[in-house]
Amino acid sequence: MRQAILLKPGKLEIRQVPDLLSENLKPEEVLIRIMRIGVCGSDIHVYHGQHPATPYPVVQGHEYSAIVEAVGSHVKNIKTGMKVTARPQLVCGACGPCLRGQYNACQNLKVQGFQAPGVAQDLFVVTEDRVVILDNSMSFEQGAMVEPAAVGAHSTRRASNLKGKNVIVSGAGTIGNLVAQFAKTRGAKTVIITDVSEFRLEKARECNIENTINVSKESFEDGVGRILGSEGFQTGFEAAGVQDSLDVLIKNIEKGGEVIILGVYALNPTINMFYLGEHELNVIGSMMYKHEDYEEAANLIATRKILSQSLISRHFKFEEYNDAYKYINNKGDRIMKVMIDVND
């Protein structure tokens, strides 16, 4: 079978490796044929050698859809031919976070595509407990969007009850867009999304996120005032991974508010401790997702309560993996999600 492996930053090679065989499955394992892979912003960090926790060589790919090829003897709920996706988290099950149910922050966490081999190959093996069944109505593209959507599901759960609150999402890339959509599904009163890219803000509006601020043309403060008037905002999500983005949220959020950080920073940011302390703010980290977030994301995409189609910018064949990275580098903020078509 084919496999795409990143040998070192900037050097990706497609090679032939032995097929994975159904007769070698362990009782709880599922053999899947990969159909689509979404290229994530974190994948790009790894490609450029800017991810702090990824050794090389590494097989990338953690956002995906697949078809079940075979199942182990103890698998109960997964059948051959089903459309599926799966969480890429490998956890120990024995550390403090795991024992209290916070396995997404496992002390020994390995994520497939980063610290463990990912799915950039024709066939892959996962355990049943990490598999999420996709509704037959879902396209393979929608299935590959479940992973980033689950980030939106989890981060909006990390916030206090959003119902009736004014929410600002800083960063209108794929993740920020999905966070804003989930904030709306959780009953937020007003959801605002900010970015420097008019292209990304237009994509937000296509996904029914009507309130946008282009902070390259209008100050954050002026934009918030234009939309909210004399009201403040109580919850902020930092999804850009940029120092300035974090600064304006911390500075401008209503006293006693909360800022959830899910952006990935190339450089470690600083936080204004005066505002944090004197304004009694809550700053909260959000790490990936749990299984229920995956299931919720799959359900809301299937029922079109979360929109994903507008976020897909272009498809590349598996053999064009390198071209996909070059395209992303060249297009910058003029793209959203790039899909790798592994099989048809």
DODOGU-508592 format. One line per 10 residues: number of its first residue (from 1); their letters; for each residue x, y, z of N, C-alpha, C. Coordinates in pm, whole numbers, plus 50000, padded with zeros to 5 digits. Layout:
REM residues N
NUM = a = X Y Z X Y Z X Y Z | ...
***
This chain:
REM residues 344
1 = mrqaillkpg = 50085 49881 50000 50000 50000 50000 50089 50125 50000 | 50029 50237 49963 50100 50365 49960 50103 50427 50099 | 50210 50498 50126 50223 50570 50252 50300 50700 50227 | 50251 50810 50283 50321 50938 50275 50391 50962 50408 | 50522 50978 50405 50597 50995 50529 50680 51123 50519 | 50674 51202 50625 50754 51324 50634 50887 51288 50700 | 50992 51282 50619 51122 51237 50667 51189 51341 50755 | 51173 51466 50719 51225 51579 50795 51148 51702 50749 | 51161 51815 50816 51087 51933 50772 51108 51962 50624 | 50998 51974 50552 51003 52008 50411 51028 51893 50316
11 = kleirqvpdl = 51048 51771 50370 51078 51657 50282 50978 51545 50306 | 50877 51537 50218 50775 51434 50225 50791 51336 50110 | 50786 51208 50142 50809 51104 50041 50692 51007 50040 | 50648 50968 49921 50544 50866 49908 50613 50734 49871 | 50588 50632 49951 50656 50505 49931 50557 50390 49941 | 50601 50273 49900 50523 50151 49911 50564 50075 50037 | 50465 50035 50115 50489 49956 50236 50396 49835 50232 | 50422 49733 50312 50336 49614 50310 50192 49646 50348 | 50098 49578 50286 49957 49593 50319 49930 49550 50462 | 49831 49613 50523 49779 49566 50651 49674 49461 50623
21 = lsenlkpeev = 49682 49347 50689 49597 49233 50656 49494 49208 50765 | 49373 49172 50724 49265 49149 50820 49296 49033 50913 | 49368 48934 50866 49397 48818 50950 49491 48852 51066 | 49555 48969 51059 49645 49010 51167 49578 49100 51271 | 49449 49127 51254 49379 49214 51348 49370 49151 51487 | 49389 49233 51589 49362 49190 51725 49211 49192 51747 | 49161 49124 51849 49014 49111 51866 48938 49242 51868 | 48998 49348 51924 48926 49475 51940 48956 49575 51827 | 49028 49532 51724 49073 49625 51622 48984 49625 51498 | 48992 49738 51425 48915 49759 51303 49011 49801 51192
31 = lirimrigvc = 49000 49736 51079 49080 49773 50961 48997 49864 50873 | 49051 49981 50842 48976 50078 50763 49055 50120 50639 | 48981 50155 50534 49041 50211 50413 49020 50362 50416 | 49130 50436 50415 49124 50581 50426 49072 50640 50294 | 48975 50730 50307 48915 50792 50189 48959 50938 50171 | 48944 51019 50274 48984 51159 50269 49064 51195 50393 | 49162 51283 50374 49240 51339 50484 49235 51490 50473 | 49200 51557 50582 49207 51702 50587 49344 51746 50636 | 49401 51846 50572 49530 51901 50615 49504 52009 50719 | 49563 51991 50835 49539 52078 50951 49651 52183 50961
41 = gsdihvyhgq = 49620 52294 51028 49724 52394 51052 49841 52336 51130 | 49813 52244 51221 49922 52180 51296 50009 52094 51205 | 49947 52033 51102 50026 51958 51004 50128 52049 50935 | 50084 52171 50907 50173 52267 50842 50287 52306 50934 | 50257 52322 51064 50364 52348 51161 50468 52234 51157 | 50419 52110 51153 50510 51995 51149 50591 51998 51019 | 50526 52027 50908 50594 52030 50777 50709 52132 50778 | 50690 52241 50852 50793 52345 50856 50888 52331 50976 | 50873 52222 51053 50960 52202 51167 50929 52293 51283 | 50806 52341 51293 50768 52439 51395 50676 52382 51502
51 = hpatpypvvq = 50653 52251 51500 50567 52191 51604 50656 52145 51719 | 50624 52186 51841 50715 52159 51953 50719 52015 52000 | 50627 51930 51954 50619 51795 52013 50607 51686 51906 | 50675 51704 51794 50668 51603 51687 50808 51564 51642 | 50846 51437 51662 50975 51390 51610 50962 51344 51465 | 51075 51331 51398 51078 51284 51259 51158 51155 51253 | 51128 51071 51154 51022 51082 51053 50885 51058 51114 | 50780 51107 51046 50644 51090 51096 50547 51075 50978 | 50454 50983 50992 50343 50972 50899 50233 51062 50952 | 50195 51162 50874 50096 51259 50920 49954 51210 50893
61 = gheysaivea = 49858 51296 50922 49718 51264 50896 49642 51225 51020 | 49547 51311 51062 49466 51279 51180 49320 51323 51162 | 49291 51398 51056 49152 51434 51023 49114 51349 50903 | 49018 51258 50919 48996 51166 50806 48859 51100 50811 | 48824 51046 50696 48707 50958 50684 48754 50828 50620 | 48678 50722 50643 48723 50591 50597 48603 50498 50580 | 48630 50382 50521 48532 50274 50510 48590 50152 50581 | 48506 50083 50656 48552 49965 50731 48574 49849 50634 | 48694 49792 50640 48731 49678 50557 48711 49545 50630 | 48744 49543 50759 48734 49419 50838 48734 49456 50986
71 = vgshvknikt = 48683 49364 51068 48677 49388 51213 48731 49267 51287 | 48786 49293 51408 48835 49186 51492 48722 49106 51555 | 48755 48996 51614 48655 48900 51663 48571 48953 51779 | 48620 49052 51854 48546 49106 51969 48475 49238 51937 | 48486 49286 51815 48422 49413 51778 48272 49391 51767 | 48194 49476 51834 48050 49454 51842 47967 49547 51755 | 48003 49675 51750 47915 49775 51691 47958 49823 51553 | 48074 49782 51508 48126 49827 51379 48116 49713 51279 | 48062 49743 51161 48044 49642 51057 48121 49682 50931 | 48156 49582 50852 48224 49611 50726 48132 49695 50638
81 = gmkvtarpql = 48195 49787 50563 48121 49874 50473 48073 50004 50535 | 48081 50016 50668 48037 50140 50732 48132 50255 50700 | 48075 50376 50693 48155 50498 50689 48192 50534 50832 | 48319 50564 50854 48363 50594 50991 48472 50701 50991 | 48498 50752 51108 48619 50827 51140 48661 50779 51278 | 48771 50833 51330 48815 50789 51463 48905 50893 51527 | 48900 50897 51660 48989 50987 51734 49134 50940 51720 | 49227 51034 51705 49368 50996 51689 49446 50989 51820 | 49377 50991 51934 49446 50996 52063 49479 50857 52115 | 49606 50837 52150 49650 50715 52217 49680 50752 52362
91 = vcgacgpclr = 49605 50694 52455 49617 50734 52596 49655 50614 52680 | 49711 50643 52801 49761 50534 52885 49652 50471 52970 | 49548 50547 53006 49440 50494 53088 49474 50478 53235 | 49597 50514 53275 49639 50489 53413 49683 50613 53488 | 49706 50724 53420 49753 50846 53487 49635 50918 53553 | 49667 51022 53629 49563 51097 53698 49455 51150 53606 | 49491 51224 53499 49387 51273 53408 49301 51162 53349 | 49362 51053 53308 49284 50941 53252 49187 50885 53355 | 49234 50866 53478 49151 50805 53581 49032 50893 53620 | 49046 51025 53600 48932 51112 53630 48852 51146 53503
101 = gqynacqnlk = 48879 51075 53395 48801 51092 53273 48849 51201 53181 | 48962 51262 53211 49017 51370 53129 49127 51314 53039 | 49096 51207 52969 49197 51134 52891 49250 51215 52774 | 49176 51318 52731 49227 51403 52624 49352 51479 52667 | 49374 51489 52798 49494 51553 52852 49582 51451 52922 | 49578 51327 52876 49659 51218 52933 49805 51261 52951 | 49861 51224 53066 50002 51258 53093 50096 51195 52990 | 50053 51087 52928 50137 51015 52833 50076 51015 52692 | 49998 51119 52664 49925 51127 52537 50018 51122 52416 | 49979 51039 52320 50040 51041 52187 49928 51059 52086
111 = vqgfqapgva = 49950 51150 51992 49850 51178 51890 49898 51125 51757 | 49816 51044 51694 49852 50989 51564 49864 51101 51462 | 49975 51100 51391 50008 51208 51299 50111 51303 51355 | 50141 51286 51487 50238 51372 51554 50340 51287 51630 | 50300 51232 51745 50392 51147 51822 50377 50999 51788 | 50280 50966 51706 50257 50829 51660 50220 50835 51513 | 50239 50726 51438 50208 50729 51295 50062 50762 51267 | 50039 50848 51168 49905 50887 51128 49853 50806 51012 | 49748 50859 50949 49668 50780 50854 49701 50807 50707 | 49812 50872 50678 49844 50904 50539 49892 50779 50465
121 = qdlfvvtedr = 49799 50686 50448 49825 50561 50378 49691 50499 50340 | 49695 50396 50257 49569 50339 50207 49488 50271 50315 | 49552 50196 50402 49483 50121 50507 49539 50159 50643 | 49453 50145 50745 49494 50184 50880 49418 50097 50979 | 49473 50080 51097 49409 50000 51202 49383 50088 51323 | 49258 50082 51374 49220 50155 51494 49145 50059 51587 | 49138 50096 51715 49059 50017 51808 48914 50065 51807 | 48822 49975 51835 48680 50007 51825 48640 50124 51915 | 48702 50136 52032 48661 50239 52127 48685 50381 52076 | 48768 50397 51974 48795 50531 51921 48719 50560 51791
131 = vvildnsmsf = 48645 50463 51742 48574 50478 51614 48441 50549 51635 | 48408 50640 51543 48278 50706 51539 48214 50674 51404 | 48094 50619 51410 48022 50583 51288 47963 50709 51226 | 47977 50723 51095 47923 50837 51022 47790 50799 50959 | 47698 50893 50960 47570 50871 50894 47594 50849 50745 | 47517 50757 50686 47536 50726 50544 47516 50846 50454 | 47439 50945 50502 47414 51064 50421 47536 51155 50411 | 47633 51135 50499 47750 51223 50502 47846 51189 50390 | 47904 51293 50329 48009 51273 50230 48139 51240 50302 | 48235 51190 50226 48366 51163 50287 48433 51294 50331
141 = eqgamvepaa = 48404 51403 50259 48457 51533 50299 48400 51575 50435 | 48270 51559 50452 48210 51591 50581 48268 51504 50692 | 48292 51377 50661 48350 51288 50760 48487 51332 50805 | 48566 51383 50712 48700 51431 50747 48697 51561 50825 | 48581 51629 50824 48568 51754 50899 48523 51731 51043 | 48495 51607 51080 48449 51579 51217 48558 51614 51318 | 48683 51582 51286 48791 51609 51382 48802 51758 51416 | 48817 51848 51319 48822 51989 51358 48693 52039 51422 | 48579 51985 51378 48452 52025 51440 48449 51982 51587 | 48509 51867 51618 48512 51820 51757 48594 51914 51845
151 = vgahstrras = 48695 51980 51788 48770 52082 51862 48676 52196 51902 | 48589 52236 51807 48490 52338 51838 48392 52292 51944 | 48350 52167 51935 48257 52113 52034 48319 52115 52173 | 48443 52069 52184 48507 52058 52316 48538 52195 52375 | 48593 52284 52295 48632 52415 52348 48511 52493 52397 | 48398 52480 52329 48278 52551 52375 48216 52484 52497 | 48248 52357 52521 48210 52293 52647 48300 52340 52762 | 48426 52373 52729 48519 52419 52832 48475 52552 52891 | 48405 52632 52813 48353 52759 52864 48238 52732 52959 | 48210 52831 53045 48088 52824 53123 47969 52829 53028
161 = nlkgknvivs = 47852 52806 53078 47732 52807 52996 47729 52930 52905 | 47725 52909 52774 47730 53020 52679 47593 53081 52651 | 47489 53020 52700 47354 53066 52668 47334 53211 52714 | 47293 53295 52621 47265 53434 52651 47386 53524 52659 | 47505 53471 52634 47627 53551 52646 47671 53606 52511 | 47748 53714 52517 47815 53767 52398 47953 53704 52388 | 47983 53651 52272 48103 53571 52252 48184 53628 52136 | 48315 53636 52153 48403 53676 52044 48504 53565 52019 | 48516 53526 51893 48615 53427 51850 48721 53503 51770 | 48844 53497 51815 48954 53564 51747 49026 53462 51659
171 = gagtignlva = 49016 53482 51528 49073 53388 51432 48964 53317 51356 | 48954 53345 51225 48844 53290 51144 48890 53180 51049 | 48998 53112 51086 49035 52993 51010 48934 52882 51033 | 48966 52763 50988 48871 52652 50999 48828 52629 51144 | 48924 52625 51236 48889 52599 51376 48807 52713 51434 | 48849 52837 51413 48774 52950 51466 48632 52954 51412 | 48617 52926 51283 48484 52921 51222 48396 52819 51291 | 48450 52700 51315 48372 52593 51377 48342 52623 51524 | 48436 52687 51594 48410 52730 51731 48293 52827 51734 | 48294 52924 51643 48186 53022 51637 48052 52955 51607
181 = qfaktrgakt = 48052 52857 51516 47928 52786 51486 47877 52710 51609 | 47968 52646 51681 47927 52573 51801 47878 52668 51910 | 47939 52786 51921 47891 52883 52020 47747 52921 51991 | 47713 52933 51864 47574 52963 51829 47482 52847 51867 | 47526 52724 51841 47440 52609 51876 47421 52598 52027 | 47514 52655 52105 47505 52648 52251 47425 52765 52308 | 47365 52846 52220 47272 52947 52267 47332 53083 52297 | 47454 53110 52247 47512 53243 52270 47420 53350 52213 | 47414 53464 52280 47328 53574 52236 47380 53635 52106 | 47507 53676 52106 47572 53732 51987 47710 53667 51974
191 = viitdvsefr = 47741 53623 51854 47874 53565 51827 47942 53653 51723 | 48061 53699 51757 48143 53782 51668 48269 53705 51636 | 48316 53713 51512 48443 53651 51474 48533 53757 51412 | 48662 53753 51444 48757 53852 51395 48870 53785 51318 | 48928 53859 51225 49043 53810 51150 49101 53928 51072 | 49218 53906 51011 49277 54005 50921 49245 53973 50775 | 49183 53858 50751 49156 53811 50614 49010 53828 50580 | 48981 53909 50481 48843 53926 50437 48788 53797 50377 | 48876 53718 50314 48834 53590 50258 48778 53499 50368 | 48850 53487 50478 48805 53401 50587 48678 53455 50652
201 = lekarecnie = 48668 53586 50662 48547 53644 50720 48427 53622 50629 | 48449 53624 50499 48339 53594 50407 48295 53449 50423 | 48390 53359 50443 48354 53219 50468 48274 53206 50597 | 48308 53287 50697 48231 53286 50821 48087 53327 50794 | 48070 53431 50714 47934 53476 50683 47857 53371 50605 | 47926 53297 50518 47862 53187 50446 47813 53079 50542 | 47877 53070 50658 47837 52971 50759 47746 53033 50865 | 47681 53143 50830 47581 53209 50915 47639 53274 51039 | 47767 53309 51032 47828 53389 51139 47830 53532 51087 | 47722 53604 51113 47699 53732 51047 47787 53845 51099
211 = ntinvskesf = 47825 53841 51226 47897 53952 51288 48048 53931 51276 | 48111 54010 51191 48254 53993 51165 48326 54127 51182 | 48454 54117 51221 48540 54235 51233 48670 54205 51161 | 48703 54285 51060 48832 54275 50995 48926 54370 51067 | 49012 54313 51153 49096 54397 51240 49213 54459 51165 | 49226 54429 51034 49324 54502 50953 49265 54632 50899 | 49132 54646 50908 49065 54765 50856 48993 54844 50964 | 48966 54782 51077 48888 54843 51185 48946 54792 51316 | 48961 54879 51414 49016 54833 51540 48920 54735 51607 | 48976 54648 51687 48895 54552 51762 48789 54625 51844
221 = edgvgrilgs = 48831 54730 51914 48740 54804 52001 48627 54869 51922 | 48661 54929 51808 48557 54994 51726 48459 54890 51672 | 48511 54777 51630 48424 54673 51576 48328 54619 51680 | 48381 54596 51801 48296 54545 51909 48189 54649 51942 | 48228 54775 51948 48131 54880 51976 48024 54891 51868 | 48065 54875 51744 47969 54880 51633 47864 54771 51644 | 47905 54653 51686 47813 54539 51690 47737 54532 51823 | 47807 54554 51933 47745 54533 52065 47696 54661 52131 | 47735 54775 52076 47695 54900 52140 47754 54912 52278 | 47672 54938 52377 47722 54956 52514 47741 54824 52588
231 = egfqtgfeaa = 47700 54714 52526 47717 54583 52591 47863 54537 52580 | 47905 54458 52674 48036 54397 52666 48025 54254 52616 | 48140 54185 52613 48138 54042 52582 48194 53967 52700 | 48137 53850 52725 48170 53775 52846 48263 53656 52822 | 48271 53611 52698 48355 53494 52666 48432 53521 52539 | 48561 53489 52541 48645 53501 52422 48714 53369 52394 | 48729 53338 52267 48803 53219 52224 48920 53265 52139 | 49041 53226 52180 49160 53262 52103 49196 53145 52014 | 49167 53157 51885 49186 53048 51790 49287 53083 51681 | 49356 53197 51696 49450 53240 51593 49594 53199 51624
241 = gvqdsldvli = 49625 53182 51753 49763 53150 51790 49857 53267 51767 | 49807 53390 51793 49882 53513 51768 49879 53598 51895 | 49992 53656 51931 50001 53736 52053 49901 53851 52054 | 49893 53928 51944 49801 54042 51941 49657 53999 51963 | 49623 53883 51909 49488 53830 51924 49455 53803 52070 | 49549 53744 52140 49531 53716 52283 49523 53845 52362 | 49608 53941 52326 49613 54068 52399 49480 54141 52397 | 49417 54151 52279 49293 54230 52272 49178 54162 52345 | 49178 54030 52346 49074 53961 52421 49090 53985 52571 | 49212 53968 52622 49239 53988 52765 49209 54132 52806
251 = kniekggevi = 49245 54228 52721 49228 54369 52754 49083 54414 52754 | 49006 54360 52661 48873 54416 52636 48757 54336 52691 | 48781 54212 52734 48669 54132 52782 48613 54191 52911 | 48485 54172 52932 48418 54221 53052 48486 54162 53176 | 48495 54242 53281 48554 54192 53405 48480 54067 53452 | 48556 53971 53501 48498 53844 53543 48472 53748 53429 | 48513 53785 53309 48490 53700 53192 48592 53589 53181 | 48580 53512 53073 48673 53400 53053 48722 53397 52909 | 48849 53360 52897 48912 53345 52766 48959 53202 52754 | 48913 53134 52650 48952 52995 52623 49056 52998 52512
261 = ilgvyalnpt = 49171 52937 52539 49282 52938 52443 49291 52802 52376 | 49275 52801 52244 49294 52678 52168 49384 52696 52049 | 49433 52818 52025 49527 52840 51916 49661 52773 51945 | 49732 52736 51838 49867 52679 51850 49966 52790 51819 | 50056 52819 51912 50149 52931 51900 50287 52881 51854 | 50339 52943 51750 50476 52912 51707 50576 52965 51811 | 50543 53079 51872 50624 53137 51979 50537 53146 52105 | 50597 53116 52220 50522 53117 52345 50470 53257 52374 | 50337 53275 52395 50284 53409 52419 50297 53450 52566 | 50276 53579 52592 50269 53629 52729 50126 53674 52756
271 = inmfylgehe = 50091 53679 52883 49958 53722 52926 49974 53841 53020 | 49896 53944 52998 49898 54062 53085 49839 54024 53221 | 49926 54006 53317 49881 53957 53448 49804 54064 53525 | 49824 54193 53492 49745 54297 53556 49597 54276 53524 | 49567 54262 53396 49427 54242 53357 49375 54110 53414 | 49457 54009 53411 49413 53878 53461 49373 53885 53608 | 49458 53950 53688 49431 53957 53831 49329 54063 53868 | 49351 54186 53823 49264 54296 53861 49122 54284 53805 | 49110 54217 53693 48978 54199 53632 48916 54064 53666 | 48986 53987 53747 48941 53854 53790 48893 53770 53671
281 = lnvigsmmyk = 48983 53755 53573 48950 53679 53453 48983 53531 53473 | 48916 53449 53398 48948 53307 53390 49009 53280 53253 | 49130 53228 53251 49195 53190 53126 49205 53038 53126 | 49147 52977 53026 49125 52832 53025 49189 52770 52901 | 49263 52663 52920 49316 52588 52806 49213 52488 52755 | 49224 52454 52628 49135 52353 52570 49220 52259 52485 | 49216 52131 52519 49300 52031 52453 49216 51932 52374 | 49215 51944 52244 49154 51849 52154 49007 51825 52185 | 48972 51702 52232 48831 51662 52244 48822 51529 52317 | 48699 51495 52355 48666 51363 52407 48576 51292 52306
291 = hedyeeaanl = 48542 51168 52336 48464 51089 52242 48327 51152 52218 | 48266 51204 52325 48134 51264 52309 48138 51389 52220 | 48252 51458 52218 48267 51573 52128 48269 51527 51983 | 48339 51416 51958 48343 51358 51824 48203 51319 51778 | 48130 51253 51868 47995 51207 51832 47902 51326 51808 | 47914 51429 51892 47830 51547 51871 47865 51615 51740 | 47993 51628 51710 48035 51691 51585 47980 51616 51464 | 47991 51483 51467 47941 51402 51355 47791 51419 51339 | 47718 51423 51450 47573 51438 51444 47532 51574 51391 | 47597 51681 51437 47558 51815 51395 47599 51845 51251
301 = iatrkilsqs = 47707 51784 51204 47741 51798 51062 47639 51723 50977 | 47602 51603 51021 47504 51522 50945 47371 51593 50935 | 47331 51665 51040 47201 51733 51042 47211 51878 50996 | 47330 51917 50948 47356 52051 50892 47335 52163 50993 | 47348 52132 51120 47349 52237 51222 47489 52297 51232 | 47588 52222 51188 47724 52273 51168 47754 52259 51020 | 47791 52369 50957 47815 52372 50812 47965 52358 50785 | 47999 52268 50694 48141 52245 50666 48178 52258 50519 | 48081 52249 50429 48114 52243 50286 48186 52369 50238 | 48146 52486 50289 48209 52612 50247 48354 52622 50290
311 = lisrhfkfee = 48393 52537 50384 48529 52545 50439 48631 52466 50357 | 48585 52389 50260 48675 52306 50180 48718 52384 50057 | 48848 52411 50047 48900 52496 49940 48942 52419 49816 | 49006 52303 49834 49057 52231 49718 49090 52088 49756 | 49085 52000 49655 49123 51860 49670 49254 51833 49596 | 49335 51744 49653 49456 51695 49587 49456 51543 49594 | 49509 51478 49489 49524 51334 49492 49635 51296 49591 | 49632 51172 49636 49731 51126 49733 49874 51148 49682 | 49893 51122 49553 50026 51137 49494 50071 51283 49489 | 49976 51375 49513 50005 51518 49507 50020 51580 49647
321 = yndaykyinn = 50054 51497 49744 50064 51546 49882 50158 51666 49893 | 50274 51656 49828 50368 51768 49831 50309 51893 49767 | 50234 51874 49659 50171 51987 49593 50069 52055 49685 | 50000 51975 49766 49903 52031 49860 49973 52125 49958 | 50088 52086 50011 50161 52171 50104 50209 52298 50035 | 50258 52285 49913 50304 52403 49839 50188 52498 49813 | 50072 52442 49780 49953 52523 49755 49915 52601 49881 | 49917 52533 49995 49884 52599 50121 49983 52711 50151 | 50112 52683 50129 50214 52786 50152 50193 52908 50063 | 50156 52884 49938 50142 52993 49842 50014 53074 49862
331 = kgdrimkvmi = 49908 53007 49904 49778 53073 49913 49758 53147 50045 | 49828 53105 50150 49818 53176 50277 49677 53185 50329 | 49629 53308 50350 49497 53327 50410 49385 53327 50306 | 49415 53280 50186 49313 53271 50081 49255 53130 50071 | 49283 53048 50167 49228 52912 50167 49179 52877 50307 | 49097 52771 50312 49052 52717 50440 49104 52574 50453 | 49021 52474 50420 49060 52335 50438 49097 52272 50304 | 49214 52209 50300 49258 52132 50182 49239 51984 50213 | 49182 51912 50117 49156 51769 50133 49249 51686 50044 | 49297 51576 50100 49374 51476 50024 49279 51362 49993
341 = dvnd = 49260 51333 49864 49175 51222 49822 49262 51096 49814 | 49250 51014 49918 49337 50895 49925 49281 50785 49835 | 49152 50757 49850 49085 50657 49767 48949 50711 49724 | 48894 50652 49618 48760 50690 49569 48668 50571 49574
***
